[in-house]
Amino acid sequence: MKKIIICTVVLLSTAIQLFACDLCKSHQPEVLQEVTHGMGPQGAMDYVLLWGAVIIVLITLILSIALLVFPKRMDKNNRIKFLPVNDFE
């Protein structure tokens, strides 16, 4: 029970710091005002890099979920795919 209380306090104290402070909100563009601390993107190239990273992360997330839900190779001889399953048998 003590561990649960400590974990809850730590999670709640870090959740408060997730949102930007008032000073940082004034330095951010409208889109990112509530999201980040600091100066934010300074030019057009920063936005290109930011959106490029977002696209790469989304593609990776979608492909990871798709390949976990619908695996293409179901051959039991596939050593890499079934290595964790074979460890428990």
N, C-alpha and C positions, 0 to 999 in steps of 0.2 A: 504494500500500500504506500509505503514511503517513497519507493521508486516512481510510482505513478504520479504522486504529488510533485516530486522534483521535476519529472519530465514535463508535466503540465505547466509548471511555473516557467521553466526554461523556454518552452515553445511559445507561451504567451508573451514573454518578455522579448523574444526575437521577432514575433509577429508585429509588434509595435514599430520596430525599426525598418520594416519592409517598405513603408510609405515614405515619400520624400518630405523633408521638412519645408517650412514656409520660405526660407531663403533659397533653397534649391528649386522650389516651384517657380520662383520669379525668374530664374535663369534658364528654365527649360522651355522648349517650344510647346505649343498647345497640346500636341499629341502625347508627349511624354511627361507632362507636368506632375502627374500623380505617381509615376512609375519609378524614376531613378533619382539618385543624388548626383551632384556635380554639375558640370557645365552643359553636358548634352552634346549632340552633334553640332559641329562648327560649320560644316559646309555640305555641299551636294555629295561629295565623295563619301563622307561619313554615313549618309543615308543609304548610298549604294551598298556599302559594306554591311551595314546593319540589316537591310532587307535581304541581302545575299545570304547572310548567316541564318536569318529566320527561315528562308526557303530551304536551305540545306537541312536544318534541324527538322522541319516539317516533313520533308521527303524521307529522311531517315526514320522518323517516328511512324509514318504511314507504312513504309516498307517493312519495318520491324514487326508491327502489329499484323500486317497481311501475311508475312511468312510464318509467324507463330500460329495464326489461326488456320491458314491454308498451306501447310507444307507441301512442297512439290515432290520430294523424294520420300517415299514411305518404305523403302527397302530396308529390311531388318539387318542386312549386311553392311549398311552404311555406318561405319564405326564412329565417326565424329558425331553424327546426329543422335545416336542412341547411347553414347558413352555415359551420360548421367543416369539413364534408365538402367543400364547394365550394371552399374555400381551397386544398385540397391537390390538386385536379384541374387 
